[in-house]
Amino acid sequence: MKHEVNAMGKQCPIPVVMTKKVIDNAAVGDEIEILIDNETAVNNLSRLANKTGCTFVSEKLGDKKYQVKMAVKTEQTGGTLEEEEFVCEAPHKKVTVAVISSNVMGNGDDELGKILIKGFIYALSQMETHPDTILFYNGGAKLTTEDSESLEDLKKMEEETFAKIIMGKADISEFDTFVENWKNQGGDQILKEINDELSK
């Protein structure tokens, strides 16, 4: 008999637990086909196959898509899984942070420093992948105010994030990340200035 386990999107150790339940109820000769989306699960299923006496074959079907085939070779006793036998890794996400602590770049001529910092922010806005967070503090916070020459480039990054979400190139959860980053980058100050003007 053939069994299928779809563990796509399931975090460790769920794919192992789902597969172990099938193995415990399978007969000798039964085949199990498991779909998973990460290499850690592939390695853990290999350990499970060794522990339960099953054959094991894995194949990468595409980006974040793997297929594991196991065949039950011995009668199963329904033993328990020991947690330390399986490795669970949290998904890693590379995070890029740009930190700006001044409204000028470098020391010396402030006019040149203003041109350089504006150029730096413009370069950030032109990158294919924007930083996850831009942290403005001290004098750098001035770059986020209404009269800042860099505000246009910061708004461009905002609009591009929205466009990616709308076009399906970024998950909707990116909006929450954007809002948090926007507030950290001076958005709260911008909102305060707008509200102050409206209350006059």
C-alpha positions as CSV (number, residue, x, y, z in Angstrom):
1,M,0.0,0.0,0.0
2,K,1.2,3.5,-0.7
3,H,0.8,6.3,1.8
4,E,1.3,10.1,1.2
5,V,2.4,12.7,3.7
6,N,2.2,16.3,2.8
7,A,4.4,18.2,5.3
8,M,5.0,21.3,3.1
9,G,5.2,24.4,5.3
10,K,5.5,22.3,8.5
11,Q,8.3,23.1,10.9
12,C,10.5,20.6,12.6
13,P,9.8,18.1,14.1
14,I,6.2,17.9,12.6
15,P,7.3,16.2,9.4
16,V,9.0,13.4,11.4
17,V,6.0,13.0,13.7
18,M,3.6,12.8,10.8
19,T,5.7,10.2,9.1
20,K,6.2,8.2,12.2
21,K,2.4,7.9,12.7
22,V,2.1,6.5,9.2
23,I,5.1,4.1,9.7
24,D,3.5,2.8,13.0
25,N,0.3,1.9,11.2
26,A,1.9,0.6,8.0
27,A,2.5,-3.0,7.0
28,V,5.8,-4.5,5.8
29,G,6.2,-3.6,2.1
30,D,4.1,-0.4,2.4
31,E,5.6,2.7,0.7
32,I,5.5,6.2,2.1
33,E,5.9,9.3,0.0
34,I,6.6,12.5,1.9
35,L,6.7,16.1,0.6
36,I,8.7,18.6,2.6
37,D,10.2,22.1,2.0
38,N,13.5,22.1,3.9
39,E,16.7,20.1,4.0
40,T,16.7,19.8,7.8
41,A,13.5,17.7,7.5
42,V,15.1,15.5,4.8
43,N,18.0,14.8,7.2
44,N,15.6,14.1,10.1
45,L,13.6,11.7,7.9
46,S,16.8,9.9,7.0
47,R,17.5,9.4,10.7
48,L,13.9,8.2,11.2
49,A,14.3,5.7,8.3
50,N,17.5,4.3,10.0
51,K,15.8,4.0,13.4
52,T,12.7,2.2,12.0
53,G,14.5,0.0,9.4
54,C,12.9,1.7,6.4
55,T,14.6,2.3,3.1
56,F,15.2,6.0,2.3
57,V,15.5,7.9,-1.0
58,S,15.3,11.7,-1.3
59,E,15.0,14.0,-4.3
60,K,15.0,17.7,-4.6
61,L,12.0,18.7,-6.8
62,G,12.6,22.4,-6.9
63,D,13.3,25.4,-4.8
64,K,12.2,24.5,-1.2
65,K,10.5,21.3,-2.4
66,Y,11.8,17.8,-1.6
67,Q,10.3,14.4,-2.0
68,V,11.3,11.5,0.3
69,K,10.3,7.9,-0.4
70,M,10.5,5.3,2.3
71,A,9.5,1.6,2.3
72,V,8.7,-0.3,5.5
73,K,11.0,-3.4,5.7
74,T,10.3,-4.6,9.2
75,E,7.3,-5.0,11.4
76,Q,7.0,-1.8,13.5
77,T,6.7,-1.8,17.3
78,G,5.4,1.8,17.6
79,G,8.4,2.9,19.7
80,T,8.7,6.5,20.9
81,L,10.9,9.2,19.3
82,E,13.7,10.7,21.3
83,E,13.9,14.4,20.7
84,E,17.7,14.6,20.7
85,E,17.9,12.3,17.7
86,F,16.4,15.0,15.5
87,V,17.9,18.4,14.7
88,C,15.6,21.3,14.5
89,E,16.9,24.5,13.1
90,A,15.0,27.8,13.2
91,P,14.7,29.3,9.7
92,H,17.5,31.9,9.2
93,K,16.8,35.2,7.6
94,K,19.5,37.5,6.6
95,V,18.7,40.9,8.0
96,T,20.3,44.1,6.6
97,V,20.4,47.2,8.8
98,A,21.6,50.7,7.7
99,V,22.4,52.9,10.7
100,I,22.5,56.7,10.1
101,S,23.5,58.8,13.1
102,S,24.1,62.1,11.4
103,N,22.5,64.3,8.7
104,V,26.0,64.7,7.1
105,M,28.5,62.1,6.0
106,G,32.0,62.4,7.3
107,N,33.7,65.3,9.0
108,G,34.8,68.7,7.6
109,D,32.7,70.5,5.1
110,D,29.0,70.2,6.1
111,E,27.8,71.1,2.6
112,L,29.8,68.2,1.1
113,G,28.6,65.9,4.0
114,K,25.0,66.7,3.2
115,I,25.5,65.9,-0.5
116,L,27.2,62.6,0.4
117,I,24.5,61.5,2.9
118,K,21.8,62.3,0.3
119,G,23.7,60.3,-2.3
120,F,24.0,57.4,0.2
121,I,20.2,57.4,0.9
122,Y,19.6,57.6,-2.8
123,A,21.8,54.6,-3.4
124,L,19.9,52.7,-0.8
125,S,16.6,53.5,-2.6
126,Q,18.0,52.2,-5.9
127,M,19.1,48.8,-4.5
128,E,17.2,45.9,-5.8
129,T,16.7,44.7,-2.2
130,H,16.3,47.4,0.3
131,P,17.7,47.2,3.9
132,D,15.2,45.5,6.3
133,T,15.7,48.4,8.7
134,I,17.1,51.9,8.4
135,L,17.8,53.2,11.9
136,F,18.0,57.0,12.2
137,Y,19.2,58.5,15.5
138,N,20.8,61.6,16.8
139,G,21.4,64.0,13.9
140,G,20.4,61.3,11.4
141,A,16.8,61.7,12.6
142,K,16.7,65.1,10.9
143,L,16.8,63.3,7.5
144,T,13.3,62.0,8.1
145,T,11.6,65.4,8.7
146,E,9.4,67.3,6.3
147,D,12.2,69.6,5.1
148,S,14.7,66.8,4.4
149,E,16.1,66.5,0.9
150,S,16.2,62.7,1.5
151,L,12.6,62.3,2.3
152,E,11.7,61.6,-1.4
153,D,14.1,58.6,-1.5
154,L,12.7,57.2,1.7
155,K,9.2,57.5,0.3
156,K,10.3,55.7,-2.8
157,M,11.4,52.7,-0.7
158,E,8.0,52.8,1.0
159,E,6.1,52.8,-2.4
160,E,8.3,49.9,-3.8
161,T,7.5,47.8,-0.7
162,F,3.8,48.3,-1.3
163,A,4.1,47.5,-5.0
164,K,5.9,44.2,-4.2
165,I,3.1,43.2,-1.8
166,I,0.3,44.1,-4.3
167,M,2.0,42.3,-7.2
168,G,2.6,39.2,-5.1
169,K,6.4,39.5,-5.1
170,A,6.4,39.8,-1.3
171,D,4.2,38.2,1.4
172,I,1.6,40.4,3.1
173,S,3.6,39.9,6.3
174,E,6.1,42.2,4.7
175,F,3.7,45.1,5.4
176,D,4.0,44.5,9.2
177,T,7.8,44.5,8.9
178,F,7.6,47.6,6.7
179,V,5.4,49.5,9.3
180,E,7.8,48.5,12.1
181,N,10.8,49.6,10.1
182,W,9.1,52.8,8.9
183,K,8.3,53.8,12.5
184,N,11.9,53.0,13.5
185,Q,13.2,55.1,10.6
186,G,11.3,58.2,11.7
187,G,7.7,57.5,10.7
188,D,6.5,58.3,14.2
189,Q,8.1,61.7,14.0
190,I,6.5,62.3,10.6
191,L,3.1,61.3,12.0
192,K,3.6,63.7,14.9
193,E,4.5,66.6,12.6
194,I,1.4,65.9,10.5
195,N,-0.9,65.7,13.5
196,D,0.7,68.8,15.0
197,E,-0.1,70.7,11.8
198,L,-3.7,69.3,11.7
199,S,-4.4,70.3,15.3
200,K,-3.5,74.0,14.6
